[in-house]
Amino acid sequence: MKGGATPAQIALAYTVKKGFIPVIGANKIEYLESDINALDIKLTDDDVKIIESKYRPHEIIQGNAGY
């Protein structure tokens, strides 16, 4: 899709493209730098369609995690 981008960077770029603000929890400076570089990735509408075409809805199973 976007040459040289990692799956994590594409995921962050997708999140931003959809109008959300991701919460970053990097525990190494390299991870933080990689996440910041994801902001330079500009996904097109066609890119988003490709990403979303891979999604398959699944049944939500309520667990006992307190919610």
PQR file with spaces between the fields and no chain letter, atoms N, CA, C, O and H, PARSE charges and radii, in Angstrom:
ATOM       1  N    MET     1       0.842   -1.183    0.000 -0.4000 1.5000
ATOM       2  CA   MET     1       0.000    0.000    0.000 -0.0000 2.0000
ATOM       3  C    MET     1       0.882    1.239    0.000  0.5500 1.7000
ATOM       4  O    MET     1       1.027    1.881   -1.040 -0.5500 1.4000
ATOM       5  N    LYS     2       1.451    1.579    1.091 -0.4000 1.5000
ATOM       6  CA   LYS     2       2.331    2.738    1.180 -0.0000 2.0000
ATOM       7  C    LYS     2       3.733    2.207    1.430  0.5500 1.7000
ATOM       8  O    LYS     2       4.024    1.666    2.497 -0.5500 1.4000
ATOM       9  H    LYS     2       1.333    1.057    1.936  0.4000 1.0000
ATOM      10  N    GLY     3       4.600    2.368    0.435 -0.4000 1.5000
ATOM      11  CA   GLY     3       5.934    1.792    0.472 -0.0000 2.0000
ATOM      12  C    GLY     3       6.708    2.059    1.739  0.5500 1.7000
ATOM      13  O    GLY     3       6.881    3.211    2.137 -0.5500 1.4000
ATOM      14  H    GLY     3       4.365    2.808   -0.432  0.4000 1.0000
ATOM      15  N    GLY     4       7.177    1.000    2.378 -0.4000 1.5000
ATOM      16  CA   GLY     4       8.012    1.112    3.548 -0.0000 2.0000
ATOM      17  C    GLY     4       7.284    1.295    4.867  0.5500 1.7000
ATOM      18  O    GLY     4       7.918    1.258    5.921 -0.5500 1.4000
ATOM      19  H    GLY     4       7.036    0.064    2.055  0.4000 1.0000
ATOM      20  N    ALA     5       5.989    1.490    4.842 -0.4000 1.5000
ATOM      21  CA   ALA     5       5.233    1.688    6.083 -0.0000 2.0000
ATOM      22  C    ALA     5       4.983    0.346    6.758  0.5500 1.7000
ATOM      23  O    ALA     5       4.745   -0.667    6.101 -0.5500 1.4000
ATOM      24  H    ALA     5       5.474    1.521    3.986  0.4000 1.0000
ATOM      25  N    THR     6       5.042    0.365    8.077 -0.4000 1.5000
ATOM      26  CA   THR     6       4.760   -0.850    8.843 -0.0000 2.0000
ATOM      27  C    THR     6       3.248   -0.994    9.016  0.5500 1.7000
ATOM      28  O    THR     6       2.513   -0.019    8.863 -0.5500 1.4000
ATOM      29  H    THR     6       5.236    1.188    8.611  0.4000 1.0000
ATOM      30  N    PRO     7       2.782   -2.198    9.332 -0.5600 1.5000
ATOM      31  CA   PRO     7       1.355   -2.368    9.609  0.2800 2.0000
ATOM      32  C    PRO     7       0.860   -1.443   10.724  0.5500 1.7000
ATOM      33  O    PRO     7      -0.251   -0.918   10.650 -0.5500 1.4000
ATOM      34  N    ALA     8       1.684   -1.246   11.756 -0.4000 1.5000
ATOM      35  CA   ALA     8       1.283   -0.362   12.855 -0.0000 2.0000
ATOM      36  C    ALA     8       1.127    1.076   12.360  0.5500 1.7000
ATOM      37  O    ALA     8       0.205    1.775   12.782 -0.5500 1.4000
ATOM      38  H    ALA     8       2.586   -1.673   11.817  0.4000 1.0000
ATOM      39  N    GLN     9       2.009    1.524   11.478 -0.4000 1.5000
ATOM      40  CA   GLN     9       1.911    2.879   10.936 -0.0000 2.0000
ATOM      41  C    GLN     9       0.658    3.029   10.073  0.5500 1.7000
ATOM      42  O    GLN     9      -0.017    4.057   10.129 -0.5500 1.4000
ATOM      43  H    GLN     9       2.758    0.957   11.135  0.4000 1.0000
ATOM      44  N    ILE    10       0.352    2.015    9.287 -0.4000 1.5000
ATOM      45  CA   ILE    10      -0.861    2.062    8.465 -0.0000 2.0000
ATOM      46  C    ILE    10      -2.093    2.118    9.368  0.5500 1.7000
ATOM      47  O    ILE    10      -3.038    2.857    9.090 -0.5500 1.4000
ATOM      48  H    ILE    10       0.900    1.180    9.242  0.4000 1.0000
ATOM      49  N    ALA    11      -2.078    1.336   10.447 -0.4000 1.5000
ATOM      50  CA   ALA    11      -3.207    1.343   11.377 -0.0000 2.0000
ATOM      51  C    ALA    11      -3.390    2.725   12.004  0.5500 1.7000
ATOM      52  O    ALA    11      -4.518    3.202   12.128 -0.5500 1.4000
ATOM      53  H    ALA    11      -1.310    0.736   10.672  0.4000 1.0000
ATOM      54  N    LEU    12      -2.301    3.365   12.395 -0.4000 1.5000
ATOM      55  CA   LEU    12      -2.393    4.709   12.968 -0.0000 2.0000
ATOM      56  C    LEU    12      -2.867    5.721   11.924  0.5500 1.7000
ATOM      57  O    LEU    12      -3.692    6.584   12.220 -0.5500 1.4000
ATOM      58  H    LEU    12      -1.384    2.978   12.294  0.4000 1.0000
ATOM      59  N    ALA    13      -2.342    5.612   10.703 -0.4000 1.5000
ATOM      60  CA   ALA    13      -2.761    6.525    9.638 -0.0000 2.0000
ATOM      61  C    ALA    13      -4.248    6.347    9.338  0.5500 1.7000
ATOM      62  O    ALA    13      -4.949    7.325    9.080 -0.5500 1.4000
ATOM      63  H    ALA    13      -1.671    4.910   10.462  0.4000 1.0000
ATOM      64  N    TYR    14      -4.731    5.105    9.372 -0.4000 1.5000
ATOM      65  CA   TYR    14      -6.148    4.815    9.142 -0.0000 2.0000
ATOM      66  C    TYR    14      -6.995    5.452   10.245  0.5500 1.7000
ATOM      67  O    TYR    14      -8.024    6.070    9.972 -0.5500 1.4000
ATOM      68  H    TYR    14      -4.162    4.311    9.582  0.4000 1.0000
ATOM      69  N    THR    15      -6.553    5.294   11.480 -0.4000 1.5000
ATOM      70  CA   THR    15      -7.286    5.856   12.615 -0.0000 2.0000
ATOM      71  C    THR    15      -7.420    7.369   12.482  0.5500 1.7000
ATOM      72  O    THR    15      -8.494    7.929   12.703 -0.5500 1.4000
ATOM      73  H    THR    15      -5.717    4.792   11.702  0.4000 1.0000
ATOM      74  N    VAL    16      -6.326    8.021   12.121 -0.4000 1.5000
ATOM      75  CA   VAL    16      -6.341    9.473   11.955 -0.0000 2.0000
ATOM      76  C    VAL    16      -7.232    9.862   10.778  0.5500 1.7000
ATOM      77  O    VAL    16      -7.997   10.821   10.872 -0.5500 1.4000
ATOM      78  H    VAL    16      -5.453    7.566   11.941  0.4000 1.0000
ATOM      79  N    LYS    17      -7.138    9.124    9.668 -0.4000 1.5000
ATOM      80  CA   LYS    17      -7.953    9.414    8.473 -0.0000 2.0000
ATOM      81  C    LYS    17      -9.445    9.333    8.798  0.5500 1.7000
ATOM      82  O    LYS    17     -10.247   10.084    8.241 -0.5500 1.4000
ATOM      83  H    LYS    17      -6.516    8.344    9.592  0.4000 1.0000
ATOM      84  N    LYS    18      -9.811    8.428    9.693 -0.4000 1.5000
ATOM      85  CA   LYS    18     -11.219    8.267   10.072 -0.0000 2.0000
ATOM      86  C    LYS    18     -11.671    9.304   11.095  0.5500 1.7000
ATOM      87  O    LYS    18     -12.832    9.298   11.503 -0.5500 1.4000
ATOM      88  H    LYS    18      -9.160    7.819   10.145  0.4000 1.0000
ATOM      89  N    GLY    19     -10.774   10.193   11.515 -0.4000 1.5000
ATOM      90  CA   GLY    19     -11.147   11.284   12.393 -0.0000 2.0000
ATOM      91  C    GLY    19     -10.982   11.021   13.877  0.5500 1.7000
ATOM      92  O    GLY    19     -11.495   11.773   14.705 -0.5500 1.4000
ATOM      93  H    GLY    19      -9.830   10.197   11.183  0.4000 1.0000
ATOM      94  N    PHE    20     -10.272    9.961   14.216 -0.4000 1.5000
ATOM      95  CA   PHE    20     -10.043    9.640   15.619 -0.0000 2.0000
ATOM      96  C    PHE    20      -8.644   10.063   16.034  0.5500 1.7000
ATOM      97  O    PHE    20      -7.758   10.208   15.191 -0.5500 1.4000
ATOM      98  H    PHE    20      -9.855    9.349   13.544  0.4000 1.0000
ATOM      99  N    ILE    21      -8.448   10.258   17.307 -0.4000 1.5000
ATOM     100  CA   ILE    21      -7.133   10.584   17.849 -0.0000 2.0000
ATOM     101  C    ILE    21      -6.634    9.349   18.591  0.5500 1.7000
ATOM     102  O    ILE    21      -7.175    8.986   19.636 -0.5500 1.4000
ATOM     103  H    ILE    21      -9.167   10.141   17.992  0.4000 1.0000
ATOM     104  N    PRO    22      -5.604    8.706   18.052 -0.5600 1.5000
ATOM     105  CA   PRO    22      -5.121    7.489   18.710  0.2800 2.0000
ATOM     106  C    PRO    22      -4.376    7.799   20.001  0.5500 1.7000
ATOM     107  O    PRO    22      -3.769    8.860   20.143 -0.5500 1.4000
ATOM     108  N    VAL    23      -4.430    6.872   20.926 -0.4000 1.5000
ATOM     109  CA   VAL    23      -3.673    6.976   22.167 -0.0000 2.0000
ATOM     110  C    VAL    23      -2.434    6.107   22.001  0.5500 1.7000
ATOM     111  O    VAL    23      -2.528    4.904   21.759 -0.5500 1.4000
ATOM     112  H    VAL    23      -4.924    6.010   20.811  0.4000 1.0000
ATOM     113  N    ILE    24      -1.291    6.726   22.133 -0.4000 1.5000
ATOM     114  CA   ILE    24      -0.023    6.032   21.908 -0.0000 2.0000
ATOM     115  C    ILE    24       0.545    5.600   23.253  0.5500 1.7000
ATOM     116  O    ILE    24       0.587    6.383   24.203 -0.5500 1.4000
ATOM     117  H    ILE    24      -1.213    7.704   22.329  0.4000 1.0000
ATOM     118  N    GLY    25       0.980    4.352   23.324 -0.4000 1.5000
ATOM     119  CA   GLY    25       1.573    3.834   24.550 -0.0000 2.0000
ATOM     120  C    GLY    25       2.924    3.210   24.275  0.5500 1.7000
ATOM     121  O    GLY    25       3.140    2.035   24.574 -0.5500 1.4000
ATOM     122  H    GLY    25       0.946    3.716   22.552  0.4000 1.0000
ATOM     123  N    ALA    26       3.840    3.988   23.707 -0.4000 1.5000
ATOM     124  CA   ALA    26       5.155    3.472   23.353 -0.0000 2.0000
ATOM     125  C    ALA    26       6.047    3.381   24.591  0.5500 1.7000
ATOM     126  O    ALA    26       6.055    4.275   25.437 -0.5500 1.4000
ATOM     127  H    ALA    26       3.664    4.942   23.464  0.4000 1.0000
ATOM     128  N    ASN    27       6.798    2.279   24.677 -0.4000 1.5000
ATOM     129  CA   ASN    27       7.710    2.130   25.809 -0.0000 2.0000
ATOM     130  C    ASN    27       9.172    2.211   25.378  0.5500 1.7000
ATOM     131  O    ASN    27      10.077    2.009   26.188 -0.5500 1.4000
ATOM     132  H    ASN    27       6.792    1.553   23.990  0.4000 1.0000
ATOM     133  N    LYS    28       9.398    2.510   24.087 -0.4000 1.5000
ATOM     134  CA   LYS    28      10.750    2.738   23.573 -0.0000 2.0000
ATOM     135  C    LYS    28      10.690    3.930   22.629  0.5500 1.7000
ATOM     136  O    LYS    28       9.689    4.141   21.944 -0.5500 1.4000
ATOM     137  H    LYS    28       8.662    2.674   23.430  0.4000 1.0000
ATOM     138  N    ILE    29      11.759    4.699   22.599 -0.4000 1.5000
ATOM     139  CA   ILE    29      11.789    5.893   21.758 -0.0000 2.0000
ATOM     140  C    ILE    29      11.608    5.534   20.277  0.5500 1.7000
ATOM     141  O    ILE    29      11.006    6.298   19.523 -0.5500 1.4000
ATOM     142  H    ILE    29      12.572    4.527   23.156  0.4000 1.0000
ATOM     143  N    GLU    30      12.129    4.373   19.863 -0.4000 1.5000
ATOM     144  CA   GLU    30      11.979    3.950   18.464 -0.0000 2.0000
ATOM     145  C    GLU    30      10.511    3.771   18.096  0.5500 1.7000
ATOM     146  O    GLU    30      10.094    4.110   16.988 -0.5500 1.4000
ATOM     147  H    GLU    30      12.617    3.752   20.475  0.4000 1.0000
ATOM     148  N    TYR    31       9.731    3.234   19.033 -0.4000 1.5000
ATOM     149  CA   TYR    31       8.308    3.028   18.783 -0.0000 2.0000
ATOM     150  C    TYR    31       7.587    4.364   18.655  0.5500 1.7000
ATOM     151  O    TYR    31       6.729    4.536   17.790 -0.5500 1.4000
ATOM     152  H    TYR    31      10.069    2.958   19.933  0.4000 1.0000
ATOM     153  N    LEU    32       7.941    5.298   19.515 -0.4000 1.5000
ATOM     154  CA   LEU    32       7.328    6.620   19.467 -0.0000 2.0000
ATOM     155  C    LEU    32       7.671    7.324   18.151  0.5500 1.7000
ATOM     156  O    LEU    32       6.808    7.938   17.524 -0.5500 1.4000
ATOM     157  H    LEU    32       8.638    5.158   20.218  0.4000 1.0000
ATOM     158  N    GLU    33       8.936    7.230   17.742 -0.4000 1.5000
ATOM     159  CA   GLU    33       9.348    7.836   16.474 -0.0000 2.0000
ATOM     160  C    GLU    33       8.597    7.218   15.303  0.5500 1.7000
ATOM     161  O    GLU    33       8.179    7.928   14.389 -0.5500 1.4000
ATOM     162  H    GLU    33       9.638    6.732   18.251  0.4000 1.0000
ATOM     163  N    SER    34       8.424    5.916   15.326 -0.4000 1.5000
ATOM     164  CA   SER    34       7.679    5.226   14.277 -0.0000 2.0000
ATOM     165  C    SER    34       6.230    5.697   14.245  0.5500 1.7000
ATOM     166  O    SER    34       5.666    5.938   13.178 -0.5500 1.4000
ATOM     167  H    SER    34       8.763    5.339   16.069  0.4000 1.0000
ATOM     168  N    ASP    35       5.640    5.825   15.427 -0.4000 1.5000
ATOM     169  CA   ASP    35       4.250    6.287   15.507 -0.0000 2.0000
ATOM     170  C    ASP    35       4.116    7.720   14.995  0.5500 1.7000
ATOM     171  O    ASP    35       3.151    8.046   14.304 -0.5500 1.4000
ATOM     172  H    ASP    35       6.098    5.630   16.294  0.4000 1.0000
ATOM     173  N    ILE    36       5.074    8.565   15.329 -0.4000 1.5000
ATOM     174  CA   ILE    36       5.042    9.948   14.845 -0.0000 2.0000
ATOM     175  C    ILE    36       5.178    9.985   13.336  0.5500 1.7000
ATOM     176  O    ILE    36       4.517   10.790   12.681 -0.5500 1.4000
ATOM     177  H    ILE    36       5.858    8.300   15.890  0.4000 1.0000
ATOM     178  N    ASN    37       6.019    9.133   12.768 -0.4000 1.5000
ATOM     179  CA   ASN    37       6.187    9.077   11.316 -0.0000 2.0000
ATOM     180  C    ASN    37       4.905    8.653   10.602  0.5500 1.7000
ATOM     181  O    ASN    37       4.707    8.966    9.428 -0.5500 1.4000
ATOM     182  H    ASN    37       6.556    8.478   13.301  0.4000 1.0000
ATOM     183  N    ALA    38       4.050    7.950   11.309 -0.4000 1.5000
ATOM     184  CA   ALA    38       2.767    7.533   10.711 -0.0000 2.0000
ATOM     185  C    ALA    38       1.908    8.740   10.362  0.5500 1.7000
ATOM     186  O    ALA    38       1.045    8.653    9.488 -0.5500 1.4000
ATOM     187  H    ALA    38       4.211    7.695   12.262  0.4000 1.0000
ATOM     188  N    LEU    39       2.133    9.857   11.031 -0.4000 1.5000
ATOM     189  CA   LEU    39       1.361   11.062   10.729 -0.0000 2.0000
ATOM     190  C    LEU    39       1.665   11.606    9.343  0.5500 1.7000
ATOM     191  O    LEU    39       0.878   12.377    8.793 -0.5500 1.4000
ATOM     192  H    LEU    39       2.834    9.927   11.740  0.4000 1.0000
ATOM     193  N    ASP    40       2.811   11.208    8.765 -0.4000 1.5000
ATOM     194  CA   ASP    40       3.170   11.644    7.415 -0.0000 2.0000
ATOM     195  C    ASP    40       2.495   10.802    6.332  0.5500 1.7000
ATOM     196  O    ASP    40       2.530   11.159    5.154 -0.5500 1.4000
ATOM     197  H    ASP    40       3.450   10.582    9.212  0.4000 1.0000
ATOM     198  N    ILE    41       1.890    9.697    6.724 -0.4000 1.5000
ATOM     199  CA   ILE    41       1.235    8.813    5.756 -0.0000 2.0000
ATOM     200  C    ILE    41      -0.156    9.356    5.469  0.5500 1.7000
ATOM     201  O    ILE    41      -0.974    9.500    6.377 -0.5500 1.4000
ATOM     202  H    ILE    41       1.862    9.407    7.681  0.4000 1.0000
ATOM     203  N    LYS    42      -0.412    9.651    4.231 -0.4000 1.5000
ATOM     204  CA   LYS    42      -1.716   10.176    3.815 -0.0000 2.0000
ATOM     205  C    LYS    42      -2.431    9.095    3.004  0.5500 1.7000
ATOM     206  O    LYS    42      -2.110    8.863    1.838 -0.5500 1.4000
ATOM     207  H    LYS    42       0.253    9.534    3.494  0.4000 1.0000
ATOM     208  N    LEU    43      -3.397    8.445    3.635 -0.4000 1.5000
ATOM     209  CA   LEU    43      -4.162    7.397    2.955 -0.0000 2.0000
ATOM     210  C    LEU    43      -5.206    8.032    2.045  0.5500 1.7000
ATOM     211  O    LEU    43      -5.848    9.019    2.405 -0.5500 1.4000
ATOM     212  H    LEU    43      -3.657    8.633    4.582  0.4000 1.0000
ATOM     213  N    THR    44      -5.361    7.453    0.872 -0.4000 1.5000
ATOM     214  CA   THR    44      -6.397    7.900   -0.051 -0.0000 2.0000
ATOM     215  C    THR    44      -7.702    7.184    0.280  0.5500 1.7000
ATOM     216  O    THR    44      -7.723    6.241    1.071 -0.5500 1.4000
ATOM     217  H    THR    44      -4.840    6.651    0.580  0.4000 1.0000
ATOM     218  N    ASP    45      -8.781    7.643   -0.329 -0.4000 1.5000
ATOM     219  CA   ASP    45     -10.062    6.960   -0.139 -0.0000 2.0000
ATOM     220  C    ASP    45      -9.981    5.528   -0.655  0.5500 1.7000
ATOM     221  O    ASP    45     -10.596    4.628   -0.085 -0.5500 1.4000
ATOM     222  H    ASP    45      -8.763    8.410   -0.971  0.4000 1.0000
ATOM     223  N    ASP    46      -9.221    5.310   -1.739 -0.4000 1.5000
ATOM     224  CA   ASP    46      -9.038    3.945   -2.254 -0.0000 2.0000
ATOM     225  C    ASP    46      -8.273    3.076   -1.256  0.5500 1.7000
ATOM     226  O    ASP    46      -8.588    1.898   -1.086 -0.5500 1.4000
ATOM     227  H    ASP    46      -8.721    6.042   -2.202  0.4000 1.0000
ATOM     228  N    ASP    47      -7.267    3.658   -0.597 -0.4000 1.5000
ATOM     229  CA   ASP    47      -6.534    2.915    0.438 -0.0000 2.0000
ATOM     230  C    ASP    47      -7.487    2.469    1.539  0.5500 1.7000
ATOM     231  O    ASP    47      -7.434    1.323    1.986 -0.5500 1.4000
ATOM     232  H    ASP    47      -7.011    4.614   -0.735  0.4000 1.0000
ATOM     233  N    VAL    48      -8.350    3.367    1.973 -0.4000 1.5000
ATOM     234  CA   VAL    48      -9.307    3.057    3.041 -0.0000 2.0000
ATOM     235  C    VAL    48     -10.256    1.942    2.586  0.5500 1.7000
ATOM     236  O    VAL    48     -10.569    1.043    3.365 -0.5500 1.4000
ATOM     237  H    VAL    48      -8.393    4.298    1.611  0.4000 1.0000
ATOM     238  N    LYS    49     -10.707    1.995    1.350 -0.4000 1.5000
ATOM     239  CA   LYS    49     -11.590    0.943    0.837 -0.0000 2.0000
ATOM     240  C    LYS    49     -10.900   -0.412    0.867  0.5500 1.7000
ATOM     241  O    LYS    49     -11.514   -1.422    1.210 -0.5500 1.4000
ATOM     242  H    LYS    49     -10.452    2.726    0.717  0.4000 1.0000
ATOM     243  N    ILE    50      -9.621   -0.430    0.506 -0.4000 1.5000
ATOM     244  CA   ILE    50      -8.871   -1.694    0.533 -0.0000 2.0000
ATOM     245  C    ILE    50      -8.773   -2.216    1.962  0.5500 1.7000
ATOM     246  O    ILE    50      -9.006   -3.398    2.213 -0.5500 1.4000
ATOM     247  H    ILE    50      -9.122    0.390    0.228  0.4000 1.0000
ATOM     248  N    ILE    51      -8.431   -1.340    2.889 -0.4000 1.5000
ATOM     249  CA   ILE    51      -8.315   -1.744    4.296 -0.0000 2.0000
ATOM     250  C    ILE    51      -9.648   -2.265    4.808  0.5500 1.7000
ATOM     251  O    ILE    51      -9.706   -3.324    5.433 -0.5500 1.4000
ATOM     252  H    ILE    51      -8.242   -0.379    2.685  0.4000 1.0000
ATOM     253  N    GLU    52     -10.718   -1.525    4.547 -0.4000 1.5000
ATOM     254  CA   GLU    52     -12.028   -1.909    5.075 -0.0000 2.0000
ATOM     255  C    GLU    52     -12.597   -3.146    4.382  0.5500 1.7000
ATOM     256  O    GLU    52     -13.439   -3.837    4.956 -0.5500 1.4000
ATOM     257  H    GLU    52     -10.671   -0.665    4.040  0.4000 1.0000
ATOM     258  N    SER    53     -12.155   -3.436    3.165 -0.4000 1.5000
ATOM     259  CA   SER    53     -12.658   -4.628    2.463 -0.0000 2.0000
ATOM     260  C    SER    53     -12.189   -5.914    3.134  0.5500 1.7000
ATOM     261  O    SER    53     -12.792   -6.969    2.943 -0.5500 1.4000
ATOM     262  H    SER    53     -11.472   -2.874    2.699  0.4000 1.0000
ATOM     263  N    LYS    54     -11.123   -5.831    3.914 -0.4000 1.5000
ATOM     264  CA   LYS    54     -10.576   -7.008    4.603 -0.0000 2.0000
ATOM     265  C    LYS    54     -11.302   -7.307    5.913  0.5500 1.7000
ATOM     266  O    LYS    54     -11.155   -8.392    6.477 -0.5500 1.4000
ATOM     267  H    LYS    54     -10.633   -4.973    4.069  0.4000 1.0000
ATOM     268  N    TYR    55     -12.090   -6.336    6.395 -0.4000 1.5000
ATOM     269  CA   TYR    55     -12.770   -6.506    7.674 -0.0000 2.0000
ATOM     270  C    TYR    55     -13.969   -7.430    7.534  0.5500 1.7000
ATOM     271  O    TYR    55     -14.766   -7.294    6.606 -0.5500 1.4000
ATOM     272  H    TYR    55     -12.209   -5.456    5.937  0.4000 1.0000
ATOM     273  N    ARG    56     -14.087   -8.360    8.451 -0.4000 1.5000
ATOM     274  CA   ARG    56     -15.229   -9.265    8.502 -0.0000 2.0000
ATOM     275  C    ARG    56     -15.877   -9.127    9.878  0.5500 1.7000
ATOM     276  O    ARG    56     -15.259   -9.474   10.884 -0.5500 1.4000
ATOM     277  H    ARG    56     -13.440   -8.470    9.205  0.4000 1.0000
ATOM     278  N    PRO    57     -17.122   -8.621    9.939 -0.5600 1.5000
ATOM     279  CA   PRO    57     -17.786   -8.481   11.240  0.2800 2.0000
ATOM     280  C    PRO    57     -17.902   -9.832   11.954  0.5500 1.7000
ATOM     281  O    PRO    57     -17.975  -10.882   11.315 -0.5500 1.4000
ATOM     282  N    HIS    58     -17.917   -9.784   13.241 -0.4000 1.5000
ATOM     283  CA   HIS    58     -18.073  -11.003   14.029 -0.0000 2.0000
ATOM     284  C    HIS    58     -19.053  -10.737   15.157  0.5500 1.7000
ATOM     285  O    HIS    58     -19.332   -9.592   15.511 -0.5500 1.4000
ATOM     286  H    HIS    58     -17.857   -8.931   13.760  0.4000 1.0000
ATOM     287  N    GLU    59     -19.559  -11.805   15.701 -0.4000 1.5000
ATOM     288  CA   GLU    59     -20.516  -11.695   16.799 -0.0000 2.0000
ATOM     289  C    GLU    59     -19.831  -11.152   18.041  0.5500 1.7000
ATOM     290  O    GLU    59     -18.725  -11.571   18.384 -0.5500 1.4000
ATOM     291  H    GLU    59     -19.332  -12.736   15.413  0.4000 1.0000
ATOM     292  N    ILE    60     -20.481  -10.231   18.703 -0.4000 1.5000
ATOM     293  CA   ILE    60     -19.936   -9.686   19.950 -0.0000 2.0000
ATOM     294  C    ILE    60     -20.356  -10.609   21.078  0.5500 1.7000
ATOM     295  O    ILE    60     -21.539  -10.906   21.250 -0.5500 1.4000
ATOM     296  H    ILE    60     -21.379   -9.890   18.425  0.4000 1.0000
ATOM     297  N    ILE    61     -19.384  -11.055   21.835 -0.4000 1.5000
ATOM     298  CA   ILE    61     -19.626  -11.957   22.951 -0.0000 2.0000
ATOM     299  C    ILE    61     -19.383  -11.186   24.231  0.5500 1.7000
ATOM     300  O    ILE    61     -18.280  -10.690   24.466 -0.5500 1.4000
ATOM     301  H    ILE    61     -18.424  -10.814   21.695  0.4000 1.0000
ATOM     302  N    GLN    62     -20.418  -11.082   25.065 -0.4000 1.5000
ATOM     303  CA   GLN    62     -20.264  -10.356   26.318 -0.0000 2.0000
ATOM     304  C    GLN    62     -19.544  -11.230   27.325  0.5500 1.7000
ATOM     305  O    GLN    62     -19.957  -12.354   27.607 -0.5500 1.4000
ATOM     306  H    GLN    62     -21.313  -11.484   24.874  0.4000 1.0000
ATOM     307  N    GLY    63     -18.480  -10.702   27.849 -0.4000 1.5000
ATOM     308  CA   GLY    63     -17.704  -11.450   28.833 -0.0000 2.0000
ATOM     309  C    GLY    63     -18.046  -11.011   30.237  0.5500 1.7000
ATOM     310  O    GLY    63     -19.071  -10.373   30.477 -0.5500 1.4000
ATOM     311  H    GLY    63     -18.144   -9.789   27.620  0.4000 1.0000
ATOM     312  N    ASN    64     -17.189  -11.356   31.140 -0.4000 1.5000
ATOM     313  CA   ASN    64     -17.416  -10.995   32.537 -0.0000 2.0000
ATOM     314  C    ASN    64     -16.367  -10.003   33.023  0.5500 1.7000
ATOM     315  O    ASN    64     -15.927  -10.069   34.171 -0.5500 1.4000
ATOM     316  H    ASN    64     -16.356  -11.875   30.945  0.4000 1.0000
ATOM     317  N    ALA    65     -15.966   -9.083   32.145 -0.4000 1.5000
ATOM     318  CA   ALA    65     -14.938   -8.102   32.491 -0.0000 2.0000
ATOM     319  C    ALA    65     -15.530   -6.893   33.220  0.5500 1.7000
ATOM     320  O    ALA    65     -14.823   -5.910   33.444 -0.5500 1.4000
ATOM     321  H    ALA    65     -16.323   -9.030   31.213  0.4000 1.0000
ATOM     322  N    GLY    66     -16.771   -6.944   33.583 -0.4000 1.5000
ATOM     323  CA   GLY    66     -17.366   -5.890   34.359 -0.0000 2.0000
ATOM     324  C    GLY    66     -18.113   -4.841   33.564  0.5500 1.7000
ATOM     325  O    GLY    66     -18.503   -3.806   34.104 -0.5500 1.4000
ATOM     326  H    GLY    66     -17.345   -7.743   33.401  0.4000 1.0000
ATOM     327  N    TYR    67     -18.313   -5.100   32.301 -0.4000 1.5000
ATOM     328  CA   TYR    67     -19.086   -4.143   31.489 -0.0000 2.0000
ATOM     329  C    TYR    67     -19.990   -4.867   30.523  0.5500 1.7000
ATOM     330  O    TYR    67     -20.715   -4.229   29.759 -0.5500 1.4000
ATOM     331  H    TYR    67     -17.997   -5.942   31.862  0.4000 1.0000
